[in-house]
Amino acid sequence: MDLEFLPKLLTNKKIILGICGSVAIYKAIEILRNLQKLGASVRVVMSDDAQKFINPLLFESLCGYQILTTQFQNWGEIPHNHIEIASWGDLFLIAPVTANSINKIACGIADNILLESFLAFGGPKLIAPAANTKMLENSVTLDSLKLLAQRGIAIISPQSKELACKTIGKGALAEPLEITYQVISALYRQDFWGGKEVCITSGGSKENIDSVRYLSNHSSGKMGSSLALASYFLGAKVTYIGSVCPYPLPLGITISTAQTTQDFLKQIQKWQQSHNLSKNSYLLMSAAISDYIPKIQAQGKLEKEQIGQEWNLPLQKNLDILSTISKNQTTIGFKLESQNGLENAKKTLQNKNLDAICLNEISPTLNPLNASENQILWITKKGQKDLGRRDKLSLAFEILNEAKNL
């Protein structure tokens, strides 16, 4: 999958990829490639059973490192063993991990090269189970998973679908992108954002003219999606309210679809009412809500014969969500301007009682609505800061870093 929306987030990171013997082993190839695309160096440890499914040479040709197996260890001048690799990595991921290995890890058993390496590793650990449903849901395995979670090992939940044994149930390895997201989150998580409620609105509102036509704008939802990803990676509990979702988001993000202004308003108020909000909760209003909406919304399709040679569509000023909702949470607005941007943004900050506002401007060289890059001026009542022009995910991290000071 194209991961351009996650620009080199794992640059200079060293990741150990452990592989157990499982039919799901073919997905480990895509996981490896995803991690490399994001800039990580990846070394692979394979159990003896894993080698029965795929020759280590395949992984070696992809990662550029000799694969650590029982047969290929070196304790000499250039060490290549379970202690050496455990000292090398920043994070250890086993994907797939079998029910057998899950139960062994829980008991501290290290009777093969993979489990020896995992036991010797002292950094962040993640496992992605892949097993028959009955094996995975056996009380012994469930107890082991609970124990591993208590010990700080992240469990990447398997999927429910048809398994290799032709039964349908929970046990299929999580998708490679979801596993990649979990790796990023394990490396980016910050104590400040851990568990904080963050709500992000995204995309353009769509106001019906009739049953087939609507009034909208060119907002792609890329800025909002980037804010959702960054918040999630930092450890927040994220709710995404949007008319469009340009990137697949992690399963841990709550996604609510909104089309009209009223949809956005209701979903925001639902989020506010369902959480005990305070200034430690954050609402980032990056959605492009229409300033004007059709005065009359026709039922059915308006035919050309009804409309005539010219269509004089009457519009009326739209509801202002930011002026309507409560401000119990820290509220950050977004402002798109083509002229008098700073002046208009400061007025909005004051008039709508916002904690901060992000100004982005349309220029001859940049229209941020449907672009992968943006340029943001961060504005508060205390001052302003140019966050520069860069990809939207990098800007999202910058915005959240500034939000910590509100």
N, C-alpha and C positions, 0 to 999 in steps of 0.2 A: 504493500500500500504506500502511496505517496504521503510522506510525512513532512512536507514543507511547512505546514502550519505549526510544527514543533521544532523550530530552528536550533539544531545542535545543542539541545538541552543537556546532553550527557558528555559534552566535551571534557576530555582529561579524566573521565571516570573509568575505573577499572572494575569490571563486572565478571564474576565467576558464574558460569551457567552449568548447573549440574543436570544430568539427564539420566532418568531411570528407564528400565525396559518397559515400554508401553506402546500400544498402537498409535497413541497420540504423538509419538516422537517426531513425526513429520512436521508438526507445528513448531518444534524447537528451531527448525531452520529459519522460519520467518521471524521468530523471536530474536534470534541471533542477528539477522539482517536489520531488523528494526533498531536494535540497540546500537549497531554500527552506524546506521544512517544518522543517528542522533549524536554521533561523535565518540561513543564509548569504545574502549578496548575490551574485548571479550575473550576469555579463556574458558575452555570446556573441560569438564570432568565427566566421564561416562562410566556407569556401572558395567559389570560384565554382561548382564542381561540386555542393556541398551545396545551393546555391540552386536547382539544377535539380530537386531532390527536394522541398524545402519552401520556401515563401516566407518570407523573414526576418521578415515582419510577424507570423507566428505566434509566434516566439520573443520578439519585441519586446513583444507583448501579455502574455506570460507573465512575463518577467523585469523589465519596467519600464524597461529601458535601450535606447537605440538600438543596433542590431546593427552590429558592425564588419564591413564588407565592402569589397571593392575599390572599389565605387561610392560608398560613404558613408564618406569619411575627411575629417578637418578638421585643418588645421595652423594655424588662426587663433587668435583670442583664447581661444576655448573648444576646446582640442584634443581630437580624437577620432581616434586613429591607433594604429599598432602600438606605438609607443614609449610613448604615454600609457597604454594599457591594460596593458602589461607592467609599468609602474611602479605601477599601481593594485592588482594582485592579490596575494593571499597564496599562491595555488596555481593551477597551470595544468593542466587536464585536457583531453585530446583524446579524445572518445568520440562516434562511432567514428573510428578512424584507419585509413586504407587502407594496403595494402602499398606503394603508390606513395609515400605520405607518410612511411611508416616509413623507406624507403630514402633519401629526400631528407633527412630529419632527421639520419640517421646520417652523411650526407656534408656536413652544414652548408648544404644548399641552402635558400634562402628566396626562392622565386620566386612566392609568392602571399601575401596578407595574413595568412592563418593561420600559415604557416610563418615569416613575418617576426616576428609577435608572439611565437611560441614561442621563436624564437632570441634575441629580446631579453629574454626573461623570465629572472630570476635565482633564483627560488625553487623549491620542490618541483614536480616535473613528473611527470605520470602520463599514460600512453597506454593505450587499450583497443582492441586491433586487431579488425577485422572484415573478412574477406577470404575468397576462395576458398581451399580447403585447399592446392591446389598452389601458388598464389601465396604463401601464408603460409609454406609449408614449403620453398619454393625456397631453395637454399643462400645466395643473396644476401640474402634477407629474414632468414633465420635468423642470418646473420652480423651484419646490421644490428641485430637485436634484442639479440644478445649484446653488441654494442658499446654500445648505448644503456643496457643494464643496468649495464655497467661504469662508465658515466658518471653513474650515479645516477638515471637516469630509471626510474620504476617501471612495469613491464609488467603489466597486468591481463589474465591469460590468457583467451583466448576459449574458448567451449564447443564440444564435439563434438555435432553434431546435423545434421538436414537443413538445408542452406543454401538460399539463394534460387535458386541455379543447379540445385536438385533433386538435388545430390549429398549424400552423408552423410560428414561428416568434421569436423575441427577448423577453426574459423574464424568461428563465430557470436559476435556480441558478447556479452560477459559480461552477466549479469542486472543491471538497474539497482541492485538492493539491494547486490549484491556490489561494484559500482563505488562505491556510496556508502560502504560499509564501508572500501574502500581509501583513499578521500579522507579519512575520519575518521582512519584509522591514520596517514596521511602527516602529518597536522597534530598528532596527539597523541603520537607516538612519543617515548619517553624513553631516553636512553643507559643508565640504570640497568637497565631491564627488557629491553633489547635482547638477544634470544637466550636469556634465562633460561627454564628449564623450569618451567611452572606446571601443576599438575593440580587440577581442581575436581570435587568430587562434588556431585550435584544431584538434587532431586526426592525423593520418598518411596519407601522400599523396599516391595516387594509380596511378601508371604509366602503361598504357596498353602495354602488349606484343603482344597480338592479340585481337580479339573481345571478348574472354572469360577469358583470363588470364591477371594478372597484377602483377607488382612488388610493394611491400609495406613493412610495418613493423608492430610490435605488439602494436603500440600506441592505447590506448583505448579511448582517449579523456577525461578521467576523470579529469586530471589537468586543461584542458581548460574549461570544463564545470563547475568545481569548481570555477575557476576565474570569469566566467560569472555570476554565482550565487552570489558570494561575492560582485562583482561590483554592481550588481542590488540591492542587499539588502542594500548596502551603499548609494544608491540613484543615481548612474550613469545611463546614457543612453547607453545601451550596444548593441553592434553588435557582433554576434558570427558567425565566419566563420569556418566551420569544415566539415570533411569527415564523422564524426560519432558523435552522440549525445547520450551518455550513460544514461543520466537522462532527464526526461521531464523538459524543462526550462519554466520559467514564460512567459506569453503571451506578456509582455512588452519588451522582448528581441527580437531584430531583428535577425533572423536566415538566413544565406546564406550557401547553400551547395557548397562544393568544393571537388573535387576529385584529379585532377592532379595539378602539380606545377603551371601550367599556370592558372588553375582555381583559386588557392589561390592568385596568383599575381593580376589577374584581379579584384577579389573581394576586395582585400586590396586597390588597386588603386581607385576603385569605391567609397569605404568608404572615402578615402582621398579627392577625388574630390567633394564629395557631402557635405562636412563639412568644415567650416572655421577653419582649424586646427591651433593649437598653442601648446606650451609646456604644456598647461592646458588640452590637449587631450592625450590619452594614447593608445599605441599599444603594446599588449602583445603577442609575437610570440611563443606560446607554441606548435604549430603544429610540428610534426616530418616529415620534408620534405626530400625526398630521396636525397642522395648525388649523386647517379648515376641513369640514366634512360636507357631503351632500345634504342639502336641506331636506330633501325627500328621497327616501329609498324605495324604489318601485318594486313591486312583486312581479316575478316572472322576468322575461327579457323584453326590454324596450326595442321595438322594431324601427328600422330606418324610416319607414313611412310615418311612424308616430313622431319621430324626432324632427324630420324635415332636413332642409339643406344646411342649416346651422344648428348647432347644439348649444344653446345657452343654459348651461348647467348651474343652477343656483346653489351657492355654498354658504355655510354659516360657520362662525368661529367655533372651534372645537373646545371641549373641556380641557382644562389644564390639570393634568394628573399631579404634578409636583405641588401645585397650590391647593390640592384637594386632600391629599393623604396626610396622616399624622406624621410627626417628625420625632417619634420616640427613639428611633434608631439613628445612627450616623448616616446622613443622606448625601450622596455625591451625584451631582447632575452632569450632563454633557451638553455642550453647546456647539452647534455647527453654524459658522458664519462665513460670508464672503466679503463683508466690509464692516468696519467699526466693531470688530470682534471683541477686543478687550473691553471696550466701554459697555457693550451689550451683555457680556458675560458677567461683569461686576454688578450690573443692575439686576440680573437674574439671581445671582448669589445672594444679594441683599433682599430683594423683593419676595423671594420664595423661601427664605430662611434656610438656605443650604449650608452644609458644613464645608463643602468644597465644590468646585466645578471644573470640568475638563473642557478646555476650549480647543476645538480643531477647526481649521479654516480651509475653505476651498481656494486654491490658487491656480495659476496657469500650469504648474508642474505637479499638483497633487489634488485629487478629489478623493477624500478618504472614504466616501460612502461604499464603494465597491472595490477598494484597493486592499492589498495585503500589508501595506505600510500606512503609517499615520504620523502626524506630528501633534503633540499635545502640550498645551500650556496649562499647568496646574495652578489653580487660583483659590486662595482662601482669604478670609478677612485680614490675615496677617501679612499677606504678600503673594507673590507668584513665583513660579519656577518653570523654566523651559525643560521639558523632559526629552526634547530632541525628536528627530525623525528616525524611526526604526520600524521593524516588523511589529505587528500588533500584540503578539504574545510578550515580547520584551517590554513593550509599553505597559501592558497589563501588570507585569511584575513591578514596574516603576510606580504605577499608580497605587498599587496596594502597599508598597513600601512607604509612600508619602502618607497614605491613609492611616498608618500606624501612629502618626504624630498628631492626629486630629483630637 
